[in-house]
Amino acid sequence: MPTAPAPTPAFELDTAAAVQRLLRFLAVNSITGHEAAIGKELAAALKEVGVPAKSITFDDAHTRIPEPTPIGNLIVKLPGTGKKNAKPILFMTHMDTVPLCAGAKPKIAGKRIVNELEGTTALGGDNRSGCAVLVTLAAELIKQNLPYPPITLLFTVREESGLFGAKHLDPADLGGPTVGFNFDGKSAADVIVGAIGADRWTVDIRGKAAHAGVAPEKGISATMVLSLALAEVYEGGWFGKVVKDGREGTSNVGFVGTADGKSAGDATNVVTDFVHVKGESRSHDAKFVRDITAAFKTAFTNAASKVKDDQGRTAKVKFTSRLDYVPFRLKSDAPVVGRAEAAVRAIGREPNLRITNGGLDANWMVKHGIPTVTFGAGQNEIHTVKEYVDLTEFESGCRVALALATAEE
């Protein structure tokens, strides 16, 4: 049987220029919490393709983010060239990368962009690929003089360290978009319509130091409190993959040390008097997220009451949790989903509706009242030293963005 011909691309695209933008952004060393350099580079690239400087602004979200952040979200307004009274739409991505990407050196290898320093750092395709898609969208709309509705481009900060940029933005700064399209993933044909929710929690365990060889009974071991607490959550089925009465979620302990990042305890002959612990709880069920977190809090409280010194005094624990992001799931017949599926079909692909177990900026956009779906743009093996960008999927992501921007409502 003869092979079916490949579909004709629905949109003109300067693929070489798009790939060069991606290489340019990948080369910028600007990890989460240190976004000033990539923000500057993105603003420069947007001006180069014809976006007026007055249309490019940074918001003040960084003043509300609880972690040090040098700049706010980058917001770009394109006034539109299509029919009057067209409803504004949002295109978004995040500009930061995980710390493992520091020092990456991108290079083209066939149909991929890989890290020249293979095996030493991650690449940063998550999410410089999304950044390149959005700048390419602006470039092609302007160069080709295509009709499009009012468009807002949003590049968020600190996505990788807690979705903070999306959480703390002011929706009023976005120009009133009714739908959103986020580029942050692997396949351009994937239409991600739902994502998991999460809590982040911390525990400060305060015990009492004593000489571990001379008088250990006079100490209160914070390390033992930690051990007993983790044993309780493990035995109770609250650690790792959590399944209870048909509900599912996950949990993890990610950091154990001191509040300033050092090792808990100073010497083997001193009873450890303080341990700082960080963990998370996740589920597509918002209530179950809280149930998992509550199980950890109960376990640490119980453990503290069991570890005593020779006077019967116990350890003290301070358990603090915060909502990281809320779960969401868009209905398959929602207008934004229909537009997303139509755009994928417009480039000759078949859309694949998906739910993800990772958090997305879309979690907060939905919470802000802007229904948002997420597409991929070539990211692979993210957050690992094997990361690469699939250039075929990256090109498809650029074409999906063009399809979305130019489609009739």
Buried (B, 14 or more C-beta within 10 A) or exposed (E): EEEEEEEEBBBEBBBEBBBEBBBBBBBBBBBBBBBEBBBBBBBEBBEEBEBEEEBBBBBEBBEBBEEEBEBBBBBBBBEBBBEEEBEBBBBBBBBBBBBBBBEBBBBBEEBBBBBEBBEEBBBBBBBBBBBBBBBBBBBBBBEBEBBBBBBBBBBBBBBBBBBBBBBBBBBEBBBEBBBBBBBBBBBBBBBBBBBBBBBBBBBBBBBBBBEBEEEBEBBBBBBBBBBBBBEBBEEEEBBEEBEBEEBBBBBEBEEBBBEEEEEBBEEEEBBBBBBBBBBBBBBBBEEBBBBBBBBBBBBBBBBBEEBBBEEEEBBBBEBEBEBBBBBBEBEEEBEBBEBBBBBBBBBBBEBEBBBBEBBBBBBBBBBBEBBBBBBBBBBBBBBBBBBBBBBEBBBBBBBBBBBBBBBEE
